Amino acid sequence: MPEFSLLLLAGGVFVLNAMPAFAPPTWMLLAFYALQQPGTAPLAIAGVAAVAATCGRLMLARSAQRISASRWMRPAMRANMHEVADAIKGHERASTLAFLAFAISPLPSNVLFLAYGLARAPLRLLAWPFFVGRFISYTVAVIGGAYAGRQLELQLSGLAGGIYFVVSQCLLLLGVWLFTRVNWRQALRSRWLRWWQ
């Protein structure tokens, strides 16, 4: 039965990570799962979740790539996003390390994958560091969440948590929109950010 519950967990994590916005943090699902299935090894939970999260985020980035290639994105904006992709390709090692550090952090990654997909940069440069980083952070989340859940009873106001969640997601989506408005050719050459006309 643990295999079936891990399969359900993988499906839930995949769906959460394929959503462009307004999905609850994956670590909450993992901590809940660890509390409900205390016999499951934390590394197994983290491994299954990291694979599912990476697949979900890659699907999200692929969707953004389709938007970037469609008529919905103006040719000038598409060319602007190619500047970002070229910069990432030109600095593969630094990009990989930055993505790894980001994936280990508790920051939401949906906007990173949306922006990365819009830029149409090579997904392999993001997928592997994301998987490794999320495996590390999910291991910590599962172990820490299960421990905290056994030791503490935390209560968060539903209204305050909901407002924070909606506002933060809206701000992150605004960040993706602003990302597409930066004149990346000019910014990368002169190191000054100029807004796309």
PyMOL CGO cylinders between C-alpha atoms (Angstrom):
from pymol import cmd
from pymol.cgo import CYLINDER

trace = [
    CYLINDER, 0.00, 0.00, 0.00, 2.87, 2.49, 0.57, 0.3, 1, 1, 1, 1, 1, 1,
    CYLINDER, 2.87, 2.49, 0.57, 3.70, 2.24, -3.15, 0.3, 1, 1, 1, 1, 1, 1,
    CYLINDER, 3.70, 2.24, -3.15, 0.16, 3.28, -4.06, 0.3, 1, 1, 1, 1, 1, 1,
    CYLINDER, 0.16, 3.28, -4.06, 0.22, 6.20, -1.63, 0.3, 1, 1, 1, 1, 1, 1,
    CYLINDER, 0.22, 6.20, -1.63, 3.57, 7.31, -3.08, 0.3, 1, 1, 1, 1, 1, 1,
    CYLINDER, 3.57, 7.31, -3.08, 1.97, 7.17, -6.53, 0.3, 1, 1, 1, 1, 1, 1,
    CYLINDER, 1.97, 7.17, -6.53, -0.85, 9.40, -5.30, 0.3, 1, 1, 1, 1, 1, 1,
    CYLINDER, -0.85, 9.40, -5.30, 1.72, 11.75, -3.77, 0.3, 1, 1, 1, 1, 1, 1,
    CYLINDER, 1.72, 11.75, -3.77, 3.58, 11.90, -7.09, 0.3, 1, 1, 1, 1, 1, 1,
    CYLINDER, 3.58, 11.90, -7.09, 0.36, 12.76, -8.91, 0.3, 1, 1, 1, 1, 1, 1,
    CYLINDER, 0.36, 12.76, -8.91, -0.48, 15.50, -6.41, 0.3, 1, 1, 1, 1, 1, 1,
    CYLINDER, -0.48, 15.50, -6.41, 3.01, 17.00, -6.58, 0.3, 1, 1, 1, 1, 1, 1,
    CYLINDER, 3.01, 17.00, -6.58, 2.96, 16.89, -10.38, 0.3, 1, 1, 1, 1, 1, 1,
    CYLINDER, 2.96, 16.89, -10.38, -0.37, 18.73, -10.55, 0.3, 1, 1, 1, 1, 1, 1,
    CYLINDER, -0.37, 18.73, -10.55, 0.76, 21.38, -8.04, 0.3, 1, 1, 1, 1, 1, 1,
    CYLINDER, 0.76, 21.38, -8.04, 3.95, 22.02, -10.02, 0.3, 1, 1, 1, 1, 1, 1,
    CYLINDER, 3.95, 22.02, -10.02, 2.26, 22.08, -13.42, 0.3, 1, 1, 1, 1, 1, 1,
    CYLINDER, 2.26, 22.08, -13.42, 0.03, 24.94, -12.27, 0.3, 1, 1, 1, 1, 1, 1,
    CYLINDER, 0.03, 24.94, -12.27, 1.26, 28.40, -13.33, 0.3, 1, 1, 1, 1, 1, 1,
    CYLINDER, 1.26, 28.40, -13.33, -0.03, 30.12, -10.18, 0.3, 1, 1, 1, 1, 1, 1,
    CYLINDER, -0.03, 30.12, -10.18, -2.16, 29.82, -7.07, 0.3, 1, 1, 1, 1, 1, 1,
    CYLINDER, -2.16, 29.82, -7.07, -0.98, 26.33, -6.10, 0.3, 1, 1, 1, 1, 1, 1,
    CYLINDER, -0.98, 26.33, -6.10, -0.14, 25.70, -2.45, 0.3, 1, 1, 1, 1, 1, 1,
    CYLINDER, -0.14, 25.70, -2.45, 3.54, 25.06, -1.70, 0.3, 1, 1, 1, 1, 1, 1,
    CYLINDER, 3.54, 25.06, -1.70, 4.65, 21.48, -2.34, 0.3, 1, 1, 1, 1, 1, 1,
    CYLINDER, 4.65, 21.48, -2.34, 6.42, 21.25, 1.01, 0.3, 1, 1, 1, 1, 1, 1,
    CYLINDER, 6.42, 21.25, 1.01, 3.02, 21.51, 2.75, 0.3, 1, 1, 1, 1, 1, 1,
    CYLINDER, 3.02, 21.51, 2.75, 1.79, 18.41, 0.92, 0.3, 1, 1, 1, 1, 1, 1,
    CYLINDER, 1.79, 18.41, 0.92, 5.04, 16.59, 1.72, 0.3, 1, 1, 1, 1, 1, 1,
    CYLINDER, 5.04, 16.59, 1.72, 4.91, 17.42, 5.42, 0.3, 1, 1, 1, 1, 1, 1,
    CYLINDER, 4.91, 17.42, 5.42, 1.26, 16.32, 5.56, 0.3, 1, 1, 1, 1, 1, 1,
    CYLINDER, 1.26, 16.32, 5.56, 2.12, 13.08, 3.76, 0.3, 1, 1, 1, 1, 1, 1,
    CYLINDER, 2.12, 13.08, 3.76, 5.01, 12.39, 6.14, 0.3, 1, 1, 1, 1, 1, 1,
    CYLINDER, 5.01, 12.39, 6.14, 2.68, 12.85, 9.12, 0.3, 1, 1, 1, 1, 1, 1,
    CYLINDER, 2.68, 12.85, 9.12, 0.05, 10.55, 7.60, 0.3, 1, 1, 1, 1, 1, 1,
    CYLINDER, 0.05, 10.55, 7.60, 2.56, 7.89, 6.46, 0.3, 1, 1, 1, 1, 1, 1,
    CYLINDER, 2.56, 7.89, 6.46, 5.18, 7.87, 9.24, 0.3, 1, 1, 1, 1, 1, 1,
    CYLINDER, 5.18, 7.87, 9.24, 6.67, 4.55, 8.09, 0.3, 1, 1, 1, 1, 1, 1,
    CYLINDER, 6.67, 4.55, 8.09, 7.72, 5.86, 4.68, 0.3, 1, 1, 1, 1, 1, 1,
    CYLINDER, 7.72, 5.86, 4.68, 11.40, 6.75, 4.35, 0.3, 1, 1, 1, 1, 1, 1,
    CYLINDER, 11.40, 6.75, 4.35, 11.96, 10.52, 4.02, 0.3, 1, 1, 1, 1, 1, 1,
    CYLINDER, 11.96, 10.52, 4.02, 14.40, 9.98, 1.13, 0.3, 1, 1, 1, 1, 1, 1,
    CYLINDER, 14.40, 9.98, 1.13, 11.77, 7.98, -0.77, 0.3, 1, 1, 1, 1, 1, 1,
    CYLINDER, 11.77, 7.98, -0.77, 9.20, 10.74, -0.27, 0.3, 1, 1, 1, 1, 1, 1,
    CYLINDER, 9.20, 10.74, -0.27, 11.70, 13.41, -1.32, 0.3, 1, 1, 1, 1, 1, 1,
    CYLINDER, 11.70, 13.41, -1.32, 12.86, 11.42, -4.35, 0.3, 1, 1, 1, 1, 1, 1,
    CYLINDER, 12.86, 11.42, -4.35, 9.36, 10.74, -5.65, 0.3, 1, 1, 1, 1, 1, 1,
    CYLINDER, 9.36, 10.74, -5.65, 8.35, 14.36, -5.02, 0.3, 1, 1, 1, 1, 1, 1,
    CYLINDER, 8.35, 14.36, -5.02, 11.48, 15.77, -6.71, 0.3, 1, 1, 1, 1, 1, 1,
    CYLINDER, 11.48, 15.77, -6.71, 10.87, 13.70, -9.86, 0.3, 1, 1, 1, 1, 1, 1,
    CYLINDER, 10.87, 13.70, -9.86, 7.18, 14.66, -9.95, 0.3, 1, 1, 1, 1, 1, 1,
    CYLINDER, 7.18, 14.66, -9.95, 7.92, 18.34, -9.27, 0.3, 1, 1, 1, 1, 1, 1,
    CYLINDER, 7.92, 18.34, -9.27, 10.55, 18.45, -12.01, 0.3, 1, 1, 1, 1, 1, 1,
    CYLINDER, 10.55, 18.45, -12.01, 8.17, 16.84, -14.50, 0.3, 1, 1, 1, 1, 1, 1,
    CYLINDER, 8.17, 16.84, -14.50, 5.40, 19.26, -13.53, 0.3, 1, 1, 1, 1, 1, 1,
    CYLINDER, 5.40, 19.26, -13.53, 7.63, 22.32, -13.83, 0.3, 1, 1, 1, 1, 1, 1,
    CYLINDER, 7.63, 22.32, -13.83, 8.97, 21.12, -17.19, 0.3, 1, 1, 1, 1, 1, 1,
    CYLINDER, 8.97, 21.12, -17.19, 5.39, 20.84, -18.41, 0.3, 1, 1, 1, 1, 1, 1,
    CYLINDER, 5.39, 20.84, -18.41, 4.81, 24.40, -17.20, 0.3, 1, 1, 1, 1, 1, 1,
    CYLINDER, 4.81, 24.40, -17.20, 7.95, 25.63, -19.01, 0.3, 1, 1, 1, 1, 1, 1,
    CYLINDER, 7.95, 25.63, -19.01, 6.90, 23.78, -22.18, 0.3, 1, 1, 1, 1, 1, 1,
    CYLINDER, 6.90, 23.78, -22.18, 3.53, 25.53, -22.03, 0.3, 1, 1, 1, 1, 1, 1,
    CYLINDER, 3.53, 25.53, -22.03, 5.31, 28.88, -21.73, 0.3, 1, 1, 1, 1, 1, 1,
    CYLINDER, 5.31, 28.88, -21.73, 7.50, 27.93, -24.71, 0.3, 1, 1, 1, 1, 1, 1,
    CYLINDER, 7.50, 27.93, -24.71, 4.37, 27.26, -26.76, 0.3, 1, 1, 1, 1, 1, 1,
    CYLINDER, 4.37, 27.26, -26.76, 3.02, 30.68, -25.83, 0.3, 1, 1, 1, 1, 1, 1,
    CYLINDER, 3.02, 30.68, -25.83, 6.35, 32.25, -26.78, 0.3, 1, 1, 1, 1, 1, 1,
    CYLINDER, 6.35, 32.25, -26.78, 6.23, 30.60, -30.20, 0.3, 1, 1, 1, 1, 1, 1,
    CYLINDER, 6.23, 30.60, -30.20, 2.59, 31.49, -30.81, 0.3, 1, 1, 1, 1, 1, 1,
    CYLINDER, 2.59, 31.49, -30.81, 0.94, 34.55, -32.27, 0.3, 1, 1, 1, 1, 1, 1,
    CYLINDER, 0.94, 34.55, -32.27, 0.18, 35.71, -28.72, 0.3, 1, 1, 1, 1, 1, 1,
    CYLINDER, 0.18, 35.71, -28.72, 3.74, 36.99, -28.38, 0.3, 1, 1, 1, 1, 1, 1,
    CYLINDER, 3.74, 36.99, -28.38, 4.85, 39.80, -30.64, 0.3, 1, 1, 1, 1, 1, 1,
    CYLINDER, 4.85, 39.80, -30.64, 7.98, 39.11, -32.73, 0.3, 1, 1, 1, 1, 1, 1,
    CYLINDER, 7.98, 39.11, -32.73, 9.86, 41.95, -31.03, 0.3, 1, 1, 1, 1, 1, 1,
    CYLINDER, 9.86, 41.95, -31.03, 9.12, 40.52, -27.58, 0.3, 1, 1, 1, 1, 1, 1,
    CYLINDER, 9.12, 40.52, -27.58, 10.08, 37.03, -28.80, 0.3, 1, 1, 1, 1, 1, 1,
    CYLINDER, 10.08, 37.03, -28.80, 13.43, 38.39, -30.03, 0.3, 1, 1, 1, 1, 1, 1,
    CYLINDER, 13.43, 38.39, -30.03, 13.87, 40.10, -26.68, 0.3, 1, 1, 1, 1, 1, 1,
    CYLINDER, 13.87, 40.10, -26.68, 13.35, 36.80, -24.85, 0.3, 1, 1, 1, 1, 1, 1,
    CYLINDER, 13.35, 36.80, -24.85, 15.92, 35.12, -27.12, 0.3, 1, 1, 1, 1, 1, 1,
    CYLINDER, 15.92, 35.12, -27.12, 18.49, 37.53, -25.65, 0.3, 1, 1, 1, 1, 1, 1,
    CYLINDER, 18.49, 37.53, -25.65, 17.86, 35.95, -22.24, 0.3, 1, 1, 1, 1, 1, 1,
    CYLINDER, 17.86, 35.95, -22.24, 18.20, 32.44, -23.69, 0.3, 1, 1, 1, 1, 1, 1,
    CYLINDER, 18.20, 32.44, -23.69, 21.49, 33.37, -25.35, 0.3, 1, 1, 1, 1, 1, 1,
    CYLINDER, 21.49, 33.37, -25.35, 22.82, 34.81, -22.09, 0.3, 1, 1, 1, 1, 1, 1,
    CYLINDER, 22.82, 34.81, -22.09, 21.88, 31.63, -20.22, 0.3, 1, 1, 1, 1, 1, 1,
    CYLINDER, 21.88, 31.63, -20.22, 23.53, 29.45, -22.89, 0.3, 1, 1, 1, 1, 1, 1,
    CYLINDER, 23.53, 29.45, -22.89, 26.63, 31.66, -22.79, 0.3, 1, 1, 1, 1, 1, 1,
    CYLINDER, 26.63, 31.66, -22.79, 26.99, 31.20, -19.03, 0.3, 1, 1, 1, 1, 1, 1,
    CYLINDER, 26.99, 31.20, -19.03, 25.92, 27.58, -18.55, 0.3, 1, 1, 1, 1, 1, 1,
    CYLINDER, 25.92, 27.58, -18.55, 27.93, 26.85, -15.41, 0.3, 1, 1, 1, 1, 1, 1,
    CYLINDER, 27.93, 26.85, -15.41, 26.92, 30.03, -13.61, 0.3, 1, 1, 1, 1, 1, 1,
    CYLINDER, 26.92, 30.03, -13.61, 23.30, 29.55, -14.69, 0.3, 1, 1, 1, 1, 1, 1,
    CYLINDER, 23.30, 29.55, -14.69, 23.28, 25.96, -13.44, 0.3, 1, 1, 1, 1, 1, 1,
    CYLINDER, 23.28, 25.96, -13.44, 24.69, 26.98, -10.05, 0.3, 1, 1, 1, 1, 1, 1,
    CYLINDER, 24.69, 26.98, -10.05, 22.20, 29.83, -9.75, 0.3, 1, 1, 1, 1, 1, 1,
    CYLINDER, 22.20, 29.83, -9.75, 19.30, 27.50, -10.59, 0.3, 1, 1, 1, 1, 1, 1,
    CYLINDER, 19.30, 27.50, -10.59, 20.55, 24.96, -8.06, 0.3, 1, 1, 1, 1, 1, 1,
    CYLINDER, 20.55, 24.96, -8.06, 20.75, 27.59, -5.31, 0.3, 1, 1, 1, 1, 1, 1,
    CYLINDER, 20.75, 27.59, -5.31, 17.27, 28.80, -6.22, 0.3, 1, 1, 1, 1, 1, 1,
    CYLINDER, 17.27, 28.80, -6.22, 15.86, 25.25, -6.17, 0.3, 1, 1, 1, 1, 1, 1,
    CYLINDER, 15.86, 25.25, -6.17, 17.27, 24.61, -2.70, 0.3, 1, 1, 1, 1, 1, 1,
    CYLINDER, 17.27, 24.61, -2.70, 15.66, 27.79, -1.39, 0.3, 1, 1, 1, 1, 1, 1,
    CYLINDER, 15.66, 27.79, -1.39, 12.03, 27.87, -0.26, 0.3, 1, 1, 1, 1, 1, 1,
    CYLINDER, 12.03, 27.87, -0.26, 11.15, 30.40, -2.97, 0.3, 1, 1, 1, 1, 1, 1,
    CYLINDER, 11.15, 30.40, -2.97, 8.32, 29.44, -5.33, 0.3, 1, 1, 1, 1, 1, 1,
    CYLINDER, 8.32, 29.44, -5.33, 9.66, 28.29, -8.68, 0.3, 1, 1, 1, 1, 1, 1,
    CYLINDER, 9.66, 28.29, -8.68, 6.60, 28.68, -10.89, 0.3, 1, 1, 1, 1, 1, 1,
    CYLINDER, 6.60, 28.68, -10.89, 7.61, 32.14, -12.09, 0.3, 1, 1, 1, 1, 1, 1,
    CYLINDER, 7.61, 32.14, -12.09, 11.16, 30.96, -12.81, 0.3, 1, 1, 1, 1, 1, 1,
    CYLINDER, 11.16, 30.96, -12.81, 9.86, 28.21, -15.10, 0.3, 1, 1, 1, 1, 1, 1,
    CYLINDER, 9.86, 28.21, -15.10, 7.36, 30.54, -16.75, 0.3, 1, 1, 1, 1, 1, 1,
    CYLINDER, 7.36, 30.54, -16.75, 10.05, 33.14, -17.48, 0.3, 1, 1, 1, 1, 1, 1,
    CYLINDER, 10.05, 33.14, -17.48, 12.53, 30.46, -18.55, 0.3, 1, 1, 1, 1, 1, 1,
    CYLINDER, 12.53, 30.46, -18.55, 9.96, 28.93, -20.87, 0.3, 1, 1, 1, 1, 1, 1,
    CYLINDER, 9.96, 28.93, -20.87, 9.08, 32.29, -22.39, 0.3, 1, 1, 1, 1, 1, 1,
    CYLINDER, 9.08, 32.29, -22.39, 12.79, 32.82, -23.07, 0.3, 1, 1, 1, 1, 1, 1,
    CYLINDER, 12.79, 32.82, -23.07, 12.92, 29.39, -24.76, 0.3, 1, 1, 1, 1, 1, 1,
    CYLINDER, 12.92, 29.39, -24.76, 16.24, 28.58, -23.11, 0.3, 1, 1, 1, 1, 1, 1,
    CYLINDER, 16.24, 28.58, -23.11, 17.37, 24.92, -23.05, 0.3, 1, 1, 1, 1, 1, 1,
    CYLINDER, 17.37, 24.92, -23.05, 15.32, 23.13, -20.41, 0.3, 1, 1, 1, 1, 1, 1,
    CYLINDER, 15.32, 23.13, -20.41, 18.12, 20.72, -19.50, 0.3, 1, 1, 1, 1, 1, 1,
    CYLINDER, 18.12, 20.72, -19.50, 20.04, 23.62, -17.94, 0.3, 1, 1, 1, 1, 1, 1,
    CYLINDER, 20.04, 23.62, -17.94, 17.17, 24.12, -15.51, 0.3, 1, 1, 1, 1, 1, 1,
    CYLINDER, 17.17, 24.12, -15.51, 15.81, 20.59, -15.04, 0.3, 1, 1, 1, 1, 1, 1,
    CYLINDER, 15.81, 20.59, -15.04, 18.81, 18.87, -13.46, 0.3, 1, 1, 1, 1, 1, 1,
    CYLINDER, 18.81, 18.87, -13.46, 19.69, 21.61, -10.96, 0.3, 1, 1, 1, 1, 1, 1,
    CYLINDER, 19.69, 21.61, -10.96, 16.01, 21.92, -10.09, 0.3, 1, 1, 1, 1, 1, 1,
    CYLINDER, 16.01, 21.92, -10.09, 15.71, 18.18, -9.43, 0.3, 1, 1, 1, 1, 1, 1,
    CYLINDER, 15.71, 18.18, -9.43, 18.81, 18.10, -7.22, 0.3, 1, 1, 1, 1, 1, 1,
    CYLINDER, 18.81, 18.10, -7.22, 17.85, 21.27, -5.35, 0.3, 1, 1, 1, 1, 1, 1,
    CYLINDER, 17.85, 21.27, -5.35, 14.29, 20.14, -4.76, 0.3, 1, 1, 1, 1, 1, 1,
    CYLINDER, 14.29, 20.14, -4.76, 15.45, 16.71, -3.60, 0.3, 1, 1, 1, 1, 1, 1,
    CYLINDER, 15.45, 16.71, -3.60, 17.57, 18.44, -0.96, 0.3, 1, 1, 1, 1, 1, 1,
    CYLINDER, 17.57, 18.44, -0.96, 14.89, 20.93, 0.09, 0.3, 1, 1, 1, 1, 1, 1,
    CYLINDER, 14.89, 20.93, 0.09, 12.13, 18.30, 0.10, 0.3, 1, 1, 1, 1, 1, 1,
    CYLINDER, 12.13, 18.30, 0.10, 14.21, 16.01, 2.30, 0.3, 1, 1, 1, 1, 1, 1,
    CYLINDER, 14.21, 16.01, 2.30, 14.58, 18.85, 4.79, 0.3, 1, 1, 1, 1, 1, 1,
    CYLINDER, 14.58, 18.85, 4.79, 10.86, 19.69, 4.49, 0.3, 1, 1, 1, 1, 1, 1,
    CYLINDER, 10.86, 19.69, 4.49, 9.75, 16.11, 5.09, 0.3, 1, 1, 1, 1, 1, 1,
    CYLINDER, 9.75, 16.11, 5.09, 12.01, 15.54, 8.07, 0.3, 1, 1, 1, 1, 1, 1,
    CYLINDER, 12.01, 15.54, 8.07, 11.45, 19.00, 9.55, 0.3, 1, 1, 1, 1, 1, 1,
    CYLINDER, 11.45, 19.00, 9.55, 7.72, 19.09, 8.83, 0.3, 1, 1, 1, 1, 1, 1,
    CYLINDER, 7.72, 19.09, 8.83, 7.08, 15.70, 10.36, 0.3, 1, 1, 1, 1, 1, 1,
    CYLINDER, 7.08, 15.70, 10.36, 9.12, 16.61, 13.44, 0.3, 1, 1, 1, 1, 1, 1,
    CYLINDER, 9.12, 16.61, 13.44, 7.42, 19.99, 13.86, 0.3, 1, 1, 1, 1, 1, 1,
    CYLINDER, 7.42, 19.99, 13.86, 4.00, 18.44, 13.34, 0.3, 1, 1, 1, 1, 1, 1,
    CYLINDER, 4.00, 18.44, 13.34, 4.63, 15.97, 16.14, 0.3, 1, 1, 1, 1, 1, 1,
    CYLINDER, 4.63, 15.97, 16.14, 6.04, 18.60, 18.50, 0.3, 1, 1, 1, 1, 1, 1,
    CYLINDER, 6.04, 18.60, 18.50, 3.89, 21.65, 17.85, 0.3, 1, 1, 1, 1, 1, 1,
    CYLINDER, 3.89, 21.65, 17.85, 0.35, 22.57, 17.07, 0.3, 1, 1, 1, 1, 1, 1,
    CYLINDER, 0.35, 22.57, 17.07, 0.52, 25.56, 14.78, 0.3, 1, 1, 1, 1, 1, 1,
    CYLINDER, 0.52, 25.56, 14.78, -2.59, 27.47, 13.86, 0.3, 1, 1, 1, 1, 1, 1,
    CYLINDER, -2.59, 27.47, 13.86, -2.58, 30.02, 11.07, 0.3, 1, 1, 1, 1, 1, 1,
    CYLINDER, -2.58, 30.02, 11.07, -5.54, 32.24, 10.45, 0.3, 1, 1, 1, 1, 1, 1,
    CYLINDER, -5.54, 32.24, 10.45, -7.18, 31.02, 7.25, 0.3, 1, 1, 1, 1, 1, 1,
    CYLINDER, -7.18, 31.02, 7.25, -8.02, 34.56, 6.16, 0.3, 1, 1, 1, 1, 1, 1,
    CYLINDER, -8.02, 34.56, 6.16, -4.54, 35.99, 6.77, 0.3, 1, 1, 1, 1, 1, 1,
    CYLINDER, -4.54, 35.99, 6.77, -2.88, 33.02, 5.08, 0.3, 1, 1, 1, 1, 1, 1,
    CYLINDER, -2.88, 33.02, 5.08, -5.26, 33.23, 2.13, 0.3, 1, 1, 1, 1, 1, 1,
    CYLINDER, -5.26, 33.23, 2.13, -4.72, 36.95, 1.62, 0.3, 1, 1, 1, 1, 1, 1,
    CYLINDER, -4.72, 36.95, 1.62, -0.94, 36.53, 1.79, 0.3, 1, 1, 1, 1, 1, 1,
    CYLINDER, -0.94, 36.53, 1.79, -1.13, 33.66, -0.72, 0.3, 1, 1, 1, 1, 1, 1,
    CYLINDER, -1.13, 33.66, -0.72, -3.25, 35.53, -3.28, 0.3, 1, 1, 1, 1, 1, 1,
    CYLINDER, -3.25, 35.53, -3.28, -1.25, 38.76, -3.00, 0.3, 1, 1, 1, 1, 1, 1,
    CYLINDER, -1.25, 38.76, -3.00, 2.10, 36.97, -3.28, 0.3, 1, 1, 1, 1, 1, 1,
    CYLINDER, 2.10, 36.97, -3.28, 0.97, 35.01, -6.36, 0.3, 1, 1, 1, 1, 1, 1,
    CYLINDER, 0.97, 35.01, -6.36, -0.31, 38.17, -8.04, 0.3, 1, 1, 1, 1, 1, 1,
    CYLINDER, -0.31, 38.17, -8.04, 2.99, 39.94, -7.33, 0.3, 1, 1, 1, 1, 1, 1,
    CYLINDER, 2.99, 39.94, -7.33, 4.96, 36.99, -8.73, 0.3, 1, 1, 1, 1, 1, 1,
    CYLINDER, 4.96, 36.99, -8.73, 2.86, 36.98, -11.92, 0.3, 1, 1, 1, 1, 1, 1,
    CYLINDER, 2.86, 36.98, -11.92, 3.44, 40.74, -12.19, 0.3, 1, 1, 1, 1, 1, 1,
    CYLINDER, 3.44, 40.74, -12.19, 7.15, 39.92, -11.93, 0.3, 1, 1, 1, 1, 1, 1,
    CYLINDER, 7.15, 39.92, -11.93, 6.91, 37.56, -14.93, 0.3, 1, 1, 1, 1, 1, 1,
    CYLINDER, 6.91, 37.56, -14.93, 5.14, 40.26, -16.94, 0.3, 1, 1, 1, 1, 1, 1,
    CYLINDER, 5.14, 40.26, -16.94, 7.83, 42.80, -15.97, 0.3, 1, 1, 1, 1, 1, 1,
    CYLINDER, 7.83, 42.80, -15.97, 10.49, 40.25, -16.96, 0.3, 1, 1, 1, 1, 1, 1,
    CYLINDER, 10.49, 40.25, -16.96, 9.09, 40.21, -20.48, 0.3, 1, 1, 1, 1, 1, 1,
    CYLINDER, 9.09, 40.21, -20.48, 9.08, 44.01, -20.62, 0.3, 1, 1, 1, 1, 1, 1,
    CYLINDER, 9.08, 44.01, -20.62, 12.81, 44.44, -19.96, 0.3, 1, 1, 1, 1, 1, 1,
    CYLINDER, 12.81, 44.44, -19.96, 14.86, 45.24, -23.06, 0.3, 1, 1, 1, 1, 1, 1,
    CYLINDER, 14.86, 45.24, -23.06, 17.27, 42.36, -22.51, 0.3, 1, 1, 1, 1, 1, 1,
    CYLINDER, 17.27, 42.36, -22.51, 19.53, 43.14, -25.45, 0.3, 1, 1, 1, 1, 1, 1,
    CYLINDER, 19.53, 43.14, -25.45, 20.22, 46.59, -24.02, 0.3, 1, 1, 1, 1, 1, 1,
    CYLINDER, 20.22, 46.59, -24.02, 20.33, 45.38, -20.42, 0.3, 1, 1, 1, 1, 1, 1,
    CYLINDER, 20.33, 45.38, -20.42, 22.81, 42.59, -21.12, 0.3, 1, 1, 1, 1, 1, 1,
    CYLINDER, 22.81, 42.59, -21.12, 25.08, 44.80, -23.18, 0.3, 1, 1, 1, 1, 1, 1,
    CYLINDER, 25.08, 44.80, -23.18, 25.03, 47.97, -21.10, 0.3, 1, 1, 1, 1, 1, 1,
    CYLINDER, 25.03, 47.97, -21.10, 24.18, 46.39, -17.75, 0.3, 1, 1, 1, 1, 1, 1,
    CYLINDER, 24.18, 46.39, -17.75, 21.39, 48.89, -17.34, 0.3, 1, 1, 1, 1, 1, 1,
    CYLINDER, 21.39, 48.89, -17.34, 17.79, 47.78, -17.42, 0.3, 1, 1, 1, 1, 1, 1,
    CYLINDER, 17.79, 47.78, -17.42, 15.66, 49.55, -19.99, 0.3, 1, 1, 1, 1, 1, 1,
    CYLINDER, 15.66, 49.55, -19.99, 11.97, 48.94, -20.38, 0.3, 1, 1, 1, 1, 1, 1,
    CYLINDER, 11.97, 48.94, -20.38, 10.83, 47.40, -23.62, 0.3, 1, 1, 1, 1, 1, 1,
    CYLINDER, 10.83, 47.40, -23.62, 9.00, 49.91, -25.79, 0.3, 1, 1, 1, 1, 1, 1,
]
cmd.load_cgo(trace, "trace")
